[in-house]
Amino acid sequence: MISERLKKTICRELDLDDFEFEDATTAGQVPGWDSLSHVRIICAVEAEFGLRFRTMEVLRLKNVGDLQALVDARMPID
Amino acid sequence: MSFNSLGFAAFLPLVFLVFHAVREEHRWLALLVASYVFYASFGAPRLLLALLLVSVATYALGLCMARSSSSRNRRAALWAGITVNLLALGSLRYVPLLSTTGPPLPLAIGVSYYTLQAISYLLDVYAEATPAESHPGYLALYLALFPRLLQGPIERAADLLPQLRRPRPFSYDEARHGLLLFAWGLFKKVMVADSLALYVNKAYGDVHAHAGLPLLLATYGYAAQIYYDFSGYTDMALGTARLFGLRLTENFNFPYLATSIAEFWRRWHISLSRWLLDYLFMPIQIGLRRWRAAGAVLALLVTFALCGLWHGARPNFIVWGLLHGTLMSVALATAPLRRRLGRNLSLARRVSAVGLDSTRLGEAAQVFLTFNLVCFTWVFFRADTLSDALYVSTHLFSGPVALSSFLFFFGPRQLVLTVAALGLAVAAAGRDRETIAGESFRNLRPAVRWASYYALVATMLWSLATRRSEPFVYFQF
């Protein structure tokens, strides 16, 4: 399940009004999300959640669900 | 024994018969032996030896990574594997280039392709994107498979290894499809690319003797030649693999219809650009992400300079790579501005990171601009020296413009043949290639269909036996 906060961060970075993200959504399915904008999105997510991912963690991401899982794993439990 | 040789026309049917005659569990061995015989046919035993060494090291270090629980050991095995492959690549391809005198350069065909593939395997095992292969035979075949050994495609382990393990019974449709694809590739190579090479080689062979239209035509001619040469080779590789029930990666997707340089690289030599993107550009860019746009630009320039170097240790190739890196950097730096401009003009419907989306006219203009920029970079790729390239790039529009330039290096007969072959190839590109290979001849009556097949084979053999064939352009890389 993709959180509203993650969704908004990605949409803001890609200049998208809205997009229906699912766990299995891959970068290629999202308008404008290519290899050049990928790192920009990762930076925006890091800034939004106050996190810093390791290079290998970013390289292993296969879809938006993986990104959400990475954020969840690093966020302190409320 | 190149694909466009009579020797291969005898070798391929023989391997096909042996492959389907032996038991299922021995087929990998039949293909592996055939691949080593194919590689040995180039008469350079040290190439075969290097391939064997790389295969053994890659297999052992892959398993070592998979079985080790210590991240330090895993990293050490990864770097050892990368070092072995880079040493093989460097010693066979680059060290001989350092000597400016002495005997002609020794052959190094295939090395650039299988070493990149071995590195991709090791990195995927390290990143746990693919399991380490426990069967040494399959790993050796993954690196040596003869349809893709000389010029790729560079296959990811996850795409090819599972296919090698799967039973692959004979399929008439697959074999027929594979042979038609092979024939189509041979046509593109022999009739289109080799014909264009006649013109291009004469102009680029002595660039200072020409100016203006002949150089311009030769540059556009080279853009077509290199595409039909390499995509022709790729069709032959994909067709050959299908005879053995294997599907290889597509390397081209109408690259000259790209609307930006970034898109060009998603459509040109796809297996190499994917490799560069996944294993070079992304790690560098992610590592430098604190530097924001400057980090991305540096990552682009480093990646494309190394892409140029991969094609050969000549200043031309490095300049060619840097030109592409610079064009991509400019696109990246101006992307936000162009997006705003597009929105303000109410032209943008979809947002693209590197190009304005607008009307079809705008798209056509982008294709035209991208194609011409790519052609300009080909000048540096094709010219023999950097000074030749600089001369051509500054003399494309000077000199007298005479219609006779069209016939400059061609006789009228050669011109008609070349234009007809190119026209046929371009017209066929409008149809899906899978459909062409799948549907051609299918609806003919059996007698006519088989007569057509024999005529096609006879024409191919005739063209191989009678025409002086150019080596594939990407053979040298």
Interface residues (C-beta under 8 A of the other chain):
Chain A: L14 D15 L16 P31 G32 W33 D34 S35 L36 S37 H38 V39 I42 C43 T55 M56 V58 L59 R60
Chain B: A127 E128 A129 A262 L277 F281 M282 P283 Q285 I286 G287 R289 R292 G295 A296 M328 L332 A335 R339 R350 V351 S352 A353 V354
